[in-house]
Amino acid sequence: MIYYISLLLIDQFSYLNIFKYLTFRASGAFITSILISFLVGPKLIQYFKVKQKLGQPIRDDGPKWQIEAKKGTPTMGGTLILFALTVSVILWTDLFNIYLWLVLFITLSFGLIGFIDDYLKLKKFSFKGLSGKIKIITQIFITLTFCYLLLFFSEESNTQLLFPIFKNISLDLGYFWFIFGTLVIVGSSNSVNLTDGLDGLAIVPIMIVLSTFSIIAYLVGNAIYSDYLNLTYISGVGEVAVFCAAFIGAGLGFLWFNAPPARIFMGDTGSLSAGAAIGAISVITKNELILLVAGGLFVLEAISVIVQVASFKLTGKRVFRMAPLHHHFEQKGWSESTIVIRFWIISILLAMISLITFKIR
C-alpha cells in the first residue's frame, strides 16, 4: 500500500524514490512488524488468558517441573505473529507480485490448520487436537495447490532441482517435482512444529533461517548478483525478502513475550505456518537442498522422532531418553536455558555454512 502511494507521488516528491529499494522496504516491514507486536501483544495475551483460563495443555509424559512451571500459560501466540506479518506485508510490499501472494497463501493456510488444532486442544484440555491424518491430508492438499499455482502463474518456475556447490548441475524431476515440493514444505512445517517445545527454542531458529532465505531471495531476484554467484535468476522473487523481513520482525516481537518465563506460547498456529513459509520460500527460490543445511536443527529434531519411533516399534528399545531431541537433553539434566541457547548457536552455524556454499559454487 505504502509502495503504491509512493509511486503515485514520486513525480512531485523525488525523495519517495527510496521506496523502490527492496532493502528500504524490508527495513520498514521489519520495524512495522515489531511495533505491531509490541502494541497488540499485551492485549492479546490478556484476552487469551481470560478465554483460555487453564491455558496450554502440557504433555503429562514430559519433565515434571515443566508441567508445573508452564501450566496455565496461554497458547495460540502464532496469531500475533501472523497478524503483524500480514499487516506489514500489505503495507510494504508490491501486492502485484505473485510470489508474495503464494507464500502468504501457504503461510496463512497452515496457520489456520494450526489454529484449529490449538483450539481443539484447549476445548478438550488435551495435547491432542486434530487427528494426524486430517492434518497431513489437509497440508498435502494445500501444498499441491501451491505447487500448481507456482508453475501456472510463474514463467520463471520449473521442475528443475538444483544442487548446492556444484555448477550447472540440475535434475528435471518432471511430475515428481510435485511430490518433492510437498515433502519439502510439509516436512519443514512439521519439523518446526516438533522443535517448538521450550521457551524461545523454535522462534529464534525460525528467524535465523528466514534471515538466510531473505538473503537468498534477494540474490536470486537480482540479475547481477545471481549471475556472479551462478544462481538461477528469478525475476520478481526479490520481493520475498520483504516478506521474510516482516516475518522476522513479527517473530522478534513475539520473542519479547515468549522469552523465559514465557507469557504466551506460539502453538501450532505459529510453528506450522512458519515451517510452511520457510519450505515454500526454499521451493520458490529453487534452493530446497539448502534448507536441509540452513534448517538443519529442525531436521535433527524430526529425525530424532523418526528414529525413536522406528527403534521402539522394531526392537522395543528407545534410542533417546525422550523425543524430540531437546527433551532428551532435558532428561539428561540440562537446564532449559542451556538447551535453548546451544540450539540457537547450532542454528547460526548451520545458516552460515549454507550461505558459504554459494561462494564455493
C-alpha positions as CSV (number, residue, x, y, z in Angstrom):
1,M,0.0,0.0,0.0
2,I,2.7,2.4,1.0
3,Y,4.7,1.2,-2.0
4,Y,2.0,2.2,-4.5
5,I,1.2,5.5,-2.7
6,S,4.9,6.4,-3.1
7,L,4.8,5.5,-6.8
8,L,1.8,7.9,-7.3
9,L,3.5,10.8,-5.6
10,I,7.1,10.2,-6.8
11,D,6.8,12.9,-9.6
12,Q,6.0,15.5,-7.0
13,F,8.4,14.2,-4.3
14,S,11.5,12.7,-5.8
15,Y,12.8,11.5,-2.4
16,L,10.0,8.9,-2.4
17,N,12.2,7.0,-4.9
18,I,13.7,5.3,-1.9
19,F,10.5,3.2,-1.6
20,K,11.6,1.4,-4.8
21,Y,14.5,-0.2,-3.0
22,L,13.9,-3.7,-1.5
23,T,16.3,-3.1,1.3
24,F,14.4,0.0,2.5
25,R,11.0,-1.6,2.3
26,A,12.4,-4.7,4.1
27,S,13.6,-2.5,6.9
28,G,10.2,-0.8,7.0
29,A,8.4,-4.1,7.1
30,F,10.7,-5.4,9.9
31,I,10.2,-2.3,12.1
32,T,6.4,-2.3,11.4
33,S,6.0,-5.9,12.5
34,I,7.9,-5.3,15.7
35,L,5.8,-2.3,16.6
36,I,2.5,-4.1,15.9
37,S,3.7,-7.0,18.1
38,F,4.5,-4.7,20.9
39,L,1.2,-2.8,20.7
40,V,-1.1,-5.8,20.2
41,G,0.8,-8.4,22.2
42,P,-0.2,-7.4,25.8
43,K,-3.9,-7.1,24.8
44,L,-3.8,-10.5,23.0
45,I,-2.2,-12.2,25.9
46,Q,-4.7,-10.8,28.3
47,Y,-7.6,-11.9,26.0
48,F,-6.2,-15.4,25.7
49,K,-5.7,-15.6,29.5
50,V,-9.4,-14.8,30.1
51,K,-10.7,-17.0,27.2
52,Q,-8.4,-20.0,27.7
53,K,-8.4,-19.9,31.6
54,L,-6.5,-23.1,32.1
55,G,-4.0,-22.3,29.3
56,Q,-1.9,-24.6,27.2
57,P,-2.3,-28.3,28.0
58,I,1.2,-29.7,28.8
59,R,2.2,-33.3,27.9
60,D,2.0,-35.4,31.1
61,D,4.9,-37.6,30.0
62,G,7.3,-34.6,30.0
63,P,9.6,-33.4,32.7
64,K,7.6,-32.9,35.9
65,W,9.0,-29.4,36.6
66,Q,7.9,-28.3,33.2
67,I,4.3,-29.4,33.7
68,E,4.0,-27.2,36.8
69,A,6.0,-24.3,35.6
70,K,4.3,-23.9,32.3
71,K,0.8,-24.8,33.4
72,G,-1.7,-22.0,32.7
73,T,0.3,-20.2,30.1
74,P,-1.9,-19.2,27.1
75,T,-1.2,-20.5,23.7
76,M,-2.0,-19.6,20.1
77,G,0.6,-16.8,20.2
78,G,1.1,-17.6,16.5
79,T,-1.9,-15.4,15.8
80,L,0.2,-12.4,17.0
81,I,2.9,-13.3,14.5
82,L,0.5,-13.8,11.6
83,F,-1.4,-10.6,12.3
84,A,1.8,-8.5,12.5
85,L,3.2,-10.2,9.4
86,T,0.0,-9.8,7.3
87,V,-0.4,-6.1,8.1
88,S,3.3,-5.4,7.5
89,V,3.2,-7.2,4.2
90,I,0.2,-5.3,2.9
91,L,1.8,-2.0,3.8
92,W,5.3,-2.5,2.5
93,T,5.3,-5.0,-0.5
94,D,4.4,-5.0,-4.1
95,L,0.9,-6.5,-4.0
96,F,1.0,-7.5,-7.7
97,N,3.9,-9.9,-7.0
98,I,2.7,-13.5,-7.5
99,Y,5.5,-15.0,-5.3
100,L,4.4,-12.8,-2.4
101,W,0.8,-14.0,-2.6
102,L,1.8,-17.6,-2.9
103,V,4.0,-17.6,0.2
104,L,1.4,-15.6,2.1
105,F,-1.3,-18.1,1.0
106,I,0.5,-21.2,2.2
107,T,1.6,-19.4,5.4
108,L,-1.9,-18.4,6.4
109,S,-3.4,-21.7,5.3
110,F,-1.1,-23.7,7.5
111,G,-1.6,-21.1,10.3
112,L,-5.4,-21.9,10.0
113,I,-4.7,-25.6,10.4
114,G,-2.6,-24.9,13.5
115,F,-5.3,-22.5,14.9
116,I,-7.9,-25.2,14.6
117,D,-5.6,-27.7,16.2
118,D,-4.8,-25.4,19.1
119,Y,-8.5,-24.6,19.6
120,L,-9.4,-28.3,19.8
121,K,-6.6,-28.9,22.3
122,L,-7.9,-26.1,24.5
123,K,-11.5,-27.2,24.1
124,K,-10.7,-30.8,25.2
125,F,-7.9,-29.6,27.5
126,S,-5.7,-32.2,26.0
127,F,-2.4,-32.1,24.0
128,K,-4.2,-34.0,21.2
129,G,-6.1,-31.7,18.8
130,L,-6.7,-32.5,15.1
131,S,-6.0,-36.1,14.2
132,G,-2.7,-36.7,12.5
133,K,-4.3,-38.0,9.3
134,I,-6.6,-34.9,8.9
135,K,-3.6,-32.6,9.4
136,I,-1.4,-34.3,6.9
137,I,-4.1,-34.7,4.3
138,T,-5.0,-31.0,4.5
139,Q,-1.4,-30.0,4.4
140,I,-0.7,-32.1,1.4
141,F,-3.8,-30.6,-0.5
142,I,-2.8,-27.0,0.3
143,T,0.9,-27.7,-0.7
144,L,-0.1,-29.3,-4.0
145,T,-2.3,-26.3,-4.7
146,F,0.6,-24.0,-4.0
147,C,2.9,-26.0,-6.3
148,Y,0.4,-26.0,-9.1
149,L,-0.2,-22.3,-8.8
150,L,3.5,-21.6,-8.7
151,L,4.1,-23.4,-12.0
152,F,0.9,-22.0,-13.6
153,F,1.4,-18.3,-12.8
154,S,5.2,-18.0,-12.8
155,E,7.0,-18.1,-16.1
156,E,10.3,-18.4,-14.3
157,S,9.4,-21.5,-12.3
158,N,10.2,-25.0,-13.5
159,T,10.6,-28.6,-12.2
160,Q,14.4,-28.5,-12.0
161,L,16.2,-29.5,-8.8
162,L,19.5,-27.5,-8.3
163,F,22.4,-28.9,-6.3
164,P,24.4,-26.7,-3.9
165,I,28.2,-26.2,-4.5
166,F,28.1,-27.8,-8.0
167,K,27.9,-25.6,-11.0
168,N,25.4,-26.2,-13.8
169,I,24.2,-29.5,-12.4
170,S,20.5,-30.0,-12.2
171,L,17.9,-32.7,-12.4
172,D,14.5,-32.3,-14.0
173,L,12.0,-34.0,-11.7
174,G,9.1,-33.7,-14.0
175,Y,5.8,-34.6,-12.3
176,F,7.8,-36.0,-9.4
177,W,8.5,-32.3,-8.5
178,F,5.0,-32.0,-7.1
179,I,5.8,-34.8,-4.6
180,F,9.2,-33.4,-3.9
181,G,7.8,-29.9,-3.2
182,T,5.1,-31.4,-1.0
183,L,7.7,-33.3,1.0
184,V,9.8,-30.2,1.5
185,I,7.0,-27.9,2.6
186,V,5.0,-30.4,4.7
187,G,8.3,-31.8,6.2
188,S,9.5,-28.3,7.0
189,S,6.2,-27.3,8.7
190,N,6.1,-30.4,10.9
191,S,9.8,-30.3,11.7
192,V,9.4,-26.7,13.1
193,N,6.3,-27.9,15.0
194,L,8.3,-30.6,16.7
195,T,11.1,-28.1,17.6
196,D,8.6,-25.8,19.4
197,G,8.9,-27.3,22.9
198,L,10.8,-24.9,25.1
199,D,10.5,-21.1,25.6
200,G,12.2,-19.4,22.7
201,L,13.6,-22.6,21.3
202,A,11.8,-22.5,17.9
203,I,11.3,-18.9,17.2
204,V,14.9,-17.8,17.1
205,P,16.0,-20.6,14.6
206,I,12.9,-19.7,12.6
207,M,14.2,-16.1,12.4
208,I,17.7,-17.3,11.6
209,V,16.5,-19.5,8.7
210,L,14.3,-16.7,7.4
211,S,17.2,-14.3,7.5
212,T,19.2,-16.8,5.5
213,F,16.4,-17.1,2.9
214,S,15.8,-13.4,2.8
215,I,19.4,-13.0,1.6
216,I,18.9,-15.9,-0.9
217,A,15.7,-14.4,-2.2
218,Y,17.4,-11.0,-2.7
219,L,20.4,-12.6,-4.5
220,V,18.2,-14.8,-6.7
221,G,16.0,-11.9,-7.6
222,N,18.9,-9.7,-8.7
223,A,20.2,-10.4,-12.2
224,I,23.8,-9.1,-11.4
225,Y,24.3,-11.0,-8.1
226,S,22.6,-14.2,-9.4
227,D,24.9,-14.2,-12.4
228,Y,28.0,-13.6,-10.3
229,L,27.2,-16.4,-7.9
230,N,26.0,-18.7,-10.7
231,L,22.4,-18.9,-9.3
232,T,19.2,-19.3,-11.3
233,Y,17.8,-15.8,-11.8
234,I,14.1,-15.5,-11.0
235,S,12.6,-12.1,-11.8
236,G,10.5,-10.7,-9.0
237,V,11.4,-13.2,-6.3
238,G,13.4,-10.5,-4.5
239,E,10.0,-9.3,-3.1
240,V,10.0,-12.4,-0.9
241,A,12.9,-10.8,1.0
242,V,10.5,-8.1,2.3
243,F,8.1,-10.9,3.4
244,C,11.0,-12.6,5.3
245,A,11.9,-9.3,7.0
246,A,8.3,-8.8,8.1
247,F,8.2,-12.3,9.5
248,I,11.5,-11.8,11.3
249,G,10.1,-8.6,12.9
250,A,6.9,-10.4,13.9
251,G,9.0,-13.2,15.3
252,L,11.2,-10.8,17.3
253,G,8.2,-9.1,18.7
254,F,6.7,-12.4,19.7
255,L,10.0,-13.4,21.4
256,W,9.6,-10.4,23.7
257,F,6.6,-12.2,25.2
258,N,7.9,-15.7,24.7
259,A,11.3,-15.2,26.5
260,P,11.6,-17.3,29.7
261,P,9.4,-17.5,31.6
262,A,7.0,-17.3,28.6
263,R,3.9,-15.3,28.9
264,I,2.4,-17.0,25.8
265,F,3.3,-20.0,23.6
266,M,3.4,-19.9,19.8
267,G,1.3,-23.1,19.5
268,D,0.7,-24.9,16.2
269,T,-0.7,-21.7,14.8
270,G,2.8,-20.2,14.7
271,S,5.0,-23.3,14.2
272,L,3.1,-24.9,11.4
273,S,2.8,-21.6,9.5
274,A,6.4,-20.6,10.0
275,G,7.7,-24.0,8.8
276,A,5.4,-23.9,5.8
277,A,6.7,-20.4,4.9
278,I,10.3,-21.5,5.1
279,G,9.7,-24.6,3.0
280,A,7.7,-22.6,0.4
281,I,10.4,-19.9,0.1
282,S,13.0,-22.6,-0.5
283,V,10.9,-24.1,-3.3
284,I,10.2,-20.6,-4.9
285,T,13.9,-19.7,-4.8
286,K,15.0,-23.2,-6.1
287,N,17.1,-23.8,-3.0
288,E,15.3,-26.7,-1.5
289,L,18.5,-28.6,-0.7
290,I,20.0,-25.6,1.0
291,L,17.1,-25.8,3.5
292,L,18.5,-29.1,4.7
293,V,21.6,-27.3,5.9
294,A,20.1,-23.9,7.0
295,G,17.2,-25.6,8.7
296,G,19.4,-28.5,10.0
297,L,18.3,-28.0,13.6
298,F,14.7,-28.7,12.5
299,V,15.8,-31.7,10.5
300,L,17.7,-33.2,13.6
301,E,14.6,-32.7,15.8
302,A,12.4,-34.5,13.2
303,I,15.0,-37.3,12.7
304,S,15.2,-37.9,16.4
305,V,11.4,-38.6,16.5
306,I,11.5,-40.9,13.5
307,V,14.5,-42.8,14.9
308,Q,12.8,-43.1,18.3
309,V,9.5,-44.4,16.9
310,A,11.2,-46.8,14.5
311,S,13.5,-48.2,17.1
312,F,10.8,-48.7,19.6
313,K,8.5,-50.5,17.1
314,L,11.2,-52.7,15.7
315,T,13.2,-53.5,18.9
316,G,11.2,-52.3,21.8
317,K,14.0,-50.1,22.8
318,R,14.4,-46.3,22.8
319,V,17.5,-44.6,21.3
320,F,16.8,-41.3,23.2
321,R,15.5,-40.8,26.7
322,M,12.7,-38.8,25.2
323,A,12.0,-37.3,21.8
324,P,12.1,-34.8,20.2
325,L,15.8,-34.2,20.8
326,H,15.5,-31.2,23.1
327,H,13.5,-33.3,25.6
328,H,16.4,-35.9,25.6
329,F,18.8,-33.3,26.9
330,E,16.2,-32.2,29.5
331,Q,16.0,-35.7,30.8
332,K,19.8,-35.7,31.0
333,G,19.6,-32.8,33.4
334,W,20.4,-29.9,31.1
335,S,18.7,-26.7,32.1
336,E,16.1,-25.2,29.7
337,S,18.2,-22.1,29.0
338,T,21.3,-24.2,28.3
339,I,19.4,-26.3,25.7
340,V,17.8,-23.3,24.1
341,I,21.0,-21.2,23.7
342,R,23.1,-24.1,22.5
343,F,20.4,-24.9,19.9
344,W,20.5,-21.3,18.8
345,I,24.2,-21.5,18.3
346,I,23.9,-24.6,16.2
347,S,21.3,-22.9,14.1
348,I,23.5,-19.9,13.5
349,L,26.4,-22.1,12.4
350,L,24.3,-24.1,10.0
351,A,22.9,-20.9,8.5
352,M,26.5,-19.6,7.9
353,I,27.5,-22.9,6.3
354,S,24.5,-22.8,4.0
355,L,25.5,-19.3,2.8
356,I,29.1,-20.3,2.3
357,T,28.0,-22.9,-0.2
358,F,27.0,-20.1,-2.6
359,K,30.6,-18.7,-2.8
360,I,32.0,-22.2,-3.2
361,R,29.8,-22.7,-6.2
